[in-house]
Amino acid sequence: MSAFSAEVRDGIGRLGLNLPDEPVNKITKAVRDELDELLDRFVADRDVRAVVLISDKSDSFIAGADIDEFVALESREEAHELVRQGQALVNRLERLGKPVLAAIHGSCLGAASPPTTPRPGSACPRCSWASSLRRAGANGCHA
């Protein structure tokens, strides 16, 4: 079952995360893999000028890494690989080649925190779509 909804509207790729059967979103291997595939699709789509990551949960953005994956680790090498994969995801978002914005509401912890640090003027106060995306050619607020 998919963890993401994906749509393109007015040149903005919207990725809504809603991890099925979980009270909060967390970064699992399946979430990382699906996000990687969706980012590939948006990078290849010339109509997509920017990407917005948003939670489709009503009260939180992301709780962080999946602790169950940490508990299942059996070696230092496995732990190193899990951390490397998480950092690779953060690096990919940072270097995507198109603006990426996290539309945060509620809690935001763990690996989601560094790329989502608020910057002055970076988000529209009326909605979850970024007013700063105008620089990418978007048509302003979607509220």
N, C-alpha and C positions, 0 to 999 in steps of 0.2 A: 504494500500500500504506500502511496506517495506521501511524503512529508511536506511537499511544496505545492502551492498553486502558482502558476506562472501565466503572466499576460503581458502584452505590450499595448500601451495606450499613449498616443501623442509622442511617440519616440522614447518613452520610458518603459524599460523592462521592470516589471514588478514581480518580486519573488516573496510570496507569503508563506511563512513557516508555521505549520501546525502539526506537530508530531502526534500521530494517531494513538489513541488509548493511553496518553500520558497527560498528567495535569499541567506540566510545564514543558517547554521546548528545551531540548538538550542536544548537544552535538555528539551524535553517534556515528559509527562508521558509515551506516546507510545514509545518514543526513549528509555527511561529507561527500560521499560518492555522488549522491543525487545533485547536490549543489554544484559540484564540479561539472557534471554533465550540462546542467542548466546554464552555467556561466559560459561553457563552450558555445552553446547555442546562441546566447546573447552577444558574445564577442563576434561570432560569425555573421550576425544579422546587422547589416549596415543601417537598417532603419532604427535600431536601438542605439540611442545616443548616450544613455545613462541607465543605471540600475539602482533600484530601491529594494532594500531588504526590510521586510516588515513581519511582525508576528501576527498570525491570524488567531492567536489566543486572546481572550478578552482582557486579561489582567497582567500579562508579562511578556517580555521580549524573549530572552534566553537565560536559562539558569546556569549554563556553562557546559562543561564536558560531562559525558555519561559516566558516573561513578562506577556503575556496574562493569564498564570496560576496564577500569583501573583494578577492580577487585579480581578480575579474571587474569590479570597479567601473571606470568610465571617466571619471567627473567628480566634482568636489567636491559637486555637487548630489546625485548618486547616493549618495555616502558619507554625506552629511547625512541623507538619507532613510532609509538603512539603520540608522543610529544612532537616529534618531527612532522608527522602528518597534520597535527593541529596547527603548528607554526606555518607549514606550507599553505594551508588554507588562508590564514591571515595574510601571508605574503601575497598570495594570488589576488585577494580582494584589493590589496594596496596597489598592486601593479597591473590591474586588469586592462588598462588602456582606455577605459571609459570611466567617467565619474561613478562612484558607488556611494550611496547614502544609506545609513541605517535609520529607519523611522522607529524610534524607541518609545515604547510606553511601558510602564511598570518596571519590573526588575530586569537588570542586564548585568550578568556576572561572567567571570572566567574569560575564555578566549574571545567572547563577543565584546569585551570592554575596550581593548586597545583601538580597534578600527572604528569604534563608535563614540569616542570621546567628543563631547559637544564642542563646537567651534562657534564663536559669535557670528550670527547671521547665517548659520548653515541650515536652519530648518524653519519652515513656515509655521507661525504660531497658531494658525487656524486649522491646520490639517496635518496628516502624516506624510504628505508629499513635500518635497523640499523646494523652497523658493529659489534656492541657489542653483537649481537645475536649469534655470533660465539660460545660464551660460552655455548649457549643452543644447540649447535650442528648444527647450520645452516651453509650453504655453502657461507657465505660472501655476498658481494654486488650483487644486482640483477639489477643494472643499465644497 
